[in-house]
């Protein structure tokens, strides 16, 4: 995926959600994400271990009651107003659209034609990129909590690919796959810097049971312990994959109110 907080069109900056049972949800995420001897996430505020705000967990107030219970990635675009217009023309809808006093679009929350929610924001200025609290650099940098990957599984992946290509400005790289003897392609979506930003997948094969929502992949320090805590805190492990050594390499889970996300080793 693109570098953390990379200022470019198509770069995924962060994600947020407004949830009911906020205190219970906060405990769930704080416990599930902060495993391992050197946690990648801070349990007290869900920022990463450099104090950078990657994910936001808000209470579901009246102002946000109409938003779907999905993690919504914040994706940078060249022109928020133009992206909103293209989304509407392509069968999407706008849930929120913030404008300045002069009418300039500041950000928006959109639904694609599948009902997947996502936010769009202007490209952040390079000088505004957060550096964290005492962040190290180069090879000395510690592992940190971040959105490690992002993908969307849908029935019509080709149409969805084209929707986001036009709305976000992503380019596309095909990923050749096979299911039941039939070859097909999923899609890696690239930012303007050429780095992979997200995936758009067909609802088949290993992805057949996944819902049509943007799935955040959040790294944790100890996958086995995180999955144990998922169930201990009232969540559900939907599917989990192990490598040849028996260690977990990926898991799709639901939190206590039914929100989907994915965990992977940090």
N, C-alpha and C positions, 0 to 999 in steps of 0.2 A: 504494500500500500504506500501512498505518498508519504513524505516526511511529516512528522507531527507538526501541526499548525503551518503547513506550507501555504503561502499566499498565492493561489492560482485558481483559475476557472476550473471547476470540477473537483477541487480539493474538498475532502470531508473534514470539517473543522471540529464538530462536537455533536452531541445529541442530547435530547431531553424528553421528559414525559411528565404528565400530571396524573397522579394516581389517587384513588380512594384508599382508605386505611393507611394514611401516609406514614404513621409511626411504625406500623408493622412492616411496610414496604422498606422503609429506611433501615430497619434492623436486618431484614432479609439481605439487601444488597451489601450492607456494611459487613455482615458476617461472611457471605458467599465470596465476595471479592477480595477480602483481606487475609487470604491464607498464605502459608509458606513462611519460611524463616525471615524473609525480607519482603513484606507485602508490597505489591505494586500500587495499591490503592489505600488511601487514608480512610479508616473506618468512621472517623468523626464527621467528615463532610463529603466523602466520595470523590474528592479530587485525587489526582494521582500523587505519587510520593514525592513529586517536585512542587506540589501546591498548584498545579495547573488544572483548570476546570474543564475536564473532558466530557463528563456526563452530569446532567442536572435532573434531580428527582423532586418535583414540586407537588404540592397538595392540589387535589382536584376541586378547585373553587368554582363558583358559578360562572366565572369568566372563561373557564377551560372545560366546562362540562360537556361541550359539544365535540371535543377532540377525541379521536379514537384511542383506545388503550393499546398503543403501539409506541415503541421507541422511535423517535423521529430524528433522523440525522439532519444536520445542518450543512448544506452543500453550497459552496461559493459559485456565483454566476456573474457574468459580465454586466448584466442589466436586469435587475429584479422585475421591473415592470414588463419588459419584453418577455421574460421567462413566464410570468403569470399569464400574459396574453396567449403565448404559444400553448401553455398547458390547457387553458380553457378551450382553445380551438381544437385540441387533440382529444377532447373528451374527459379531461381532468376537471377538478373543481378547486376553488380557493376557500379554505376554512378561516383563514385570517390573513389580512394584508395591511401592514402598517405603513403609513405615509407620514412624511414630515409636513410642517405647516405650509410649505410651498408646493405640496403635492408629490414630492419626490418619493418613490418607493424605497422603503428601508429594509423590509424583510417580509416574507410571506410563509404561510403553512399551506401546503397543497395536498390534494389527493390525486393519485394517478388513476387511470380507468379501472384498475384492479381493486381500488380502495386502499392502497398503501400510502401512508402519510409520510411527508418529508418537508423539511424547511429549506428555504433558499435565502441566502444573504449575499451582500456584495463581497467582492474579493477584499480580504483584510489587507491594510497597508503593511509592508514588510516591517516598518518600525513599530507596529502594534503587536507583533508576534510575541506572546508571553515567553519569558525565559525561565520561569520557575524560581524557586527559592534555592539559590546556590547551585544551579544546575551545572553539572560537569559537561565537558565537551569531548567530542571525538570518541576514541576507543575507551576512554575512562568513564563515559557516561553510564550511569546505572540503568538497569531495566526499569521501565516506568509503565504505569497503567495508561492505556490508550485504546482507541478503537482499532483493533488489529486488522479487521476486515469487515466488510459490509456486503451482504447479498440479498437478493430478492428472488423468490421462487414463485413462478406463475404458470398458468396454462399456456398462454400465448407469449412466449419469451421474445419472439421476433418483433411483435408489435410493441411490446414493452421496451425493448432495446431502442426502437426508433423513437418512442415517446421521450425517453430520457436523453437520447442523443440531441434532439431538437430543443428540449426544455433546459437542460443543463449545459450542453455544449461538449459532452463527452464524445470521444471517438471509441471505436470498438475493435476488440481483438477476439477472434473465434477460438473456442476451446473445444477440440474434437473429443467426443465421447461415444460410448456404445451402451445400449440397453436392449436386452433380449435379442441380440444379433442385429439390431438396427443402429446405424450410425447417425448421430445428430450433433449439433453444436450448442453449447452454452456460450455466454458472452462475458468477457472482461471489459469493463468500461474504464477508459483511460482519461485522466485529466490532460489539460493542455501542456503540462510538463512531460507528458509521455508515461507517467507512472500509473500503475493500476490503482483505481479508486474504489471500485465496487464490482460485484458480479450480478448478472441477470441470468437466472437458471430456469430450465424447464422443470415442471412438476412431474418428474419421472425418475426412475432409478433410486438412488439414495435420497433424493429430495422429494419423493412422491408424497410424503406425509406432512411436509412443511406448509404453513399457511402463507398467503400472499401478502406478507408484511416485510418491511426492511428488517433484517436480522443483524443485530450488532454482535460482533465477535469480540468479547472482552477477555483479555489474558488474566490468568490467576497464577499464584505461586505454587499451589498444590491442588491439582485437578481432583484427585480422589477425595480430599477433604472438602473441597468446595462442593462437590456433588453430594457428599454426605450432608452438608449443611443445607443444600437446596431442599432436601426432603425433610430434614429436621425442622426447618423454618416454615414448612407448609407449602413448598413449591413442588414441582414435578419434573423428573428427568424424562424427556420425551424420547430421545435417542442418544446413544453414546457410542463412540467408536474408539477402538484400541489399536495400537501399533503392534508390530511383531513381538515386541518385548513385553506386551501386556499392559503398557502404560496408556492412559487415556490421551487421545490426540484431539478430541472434539466432542462436544455434547450440546444438544439443543435442549433447553429447559424452559419451564414456565414458572413465573414468580407466583406468589400467593393469590394475586388477583387475575391471573391468567395471561399475563404479558409474556411474549416469547423473547428469548435472547439466546445467544450461543456463548459457551465458554471454551477456552483453549489454553494450553500451557503457556506461561509467560516466558 
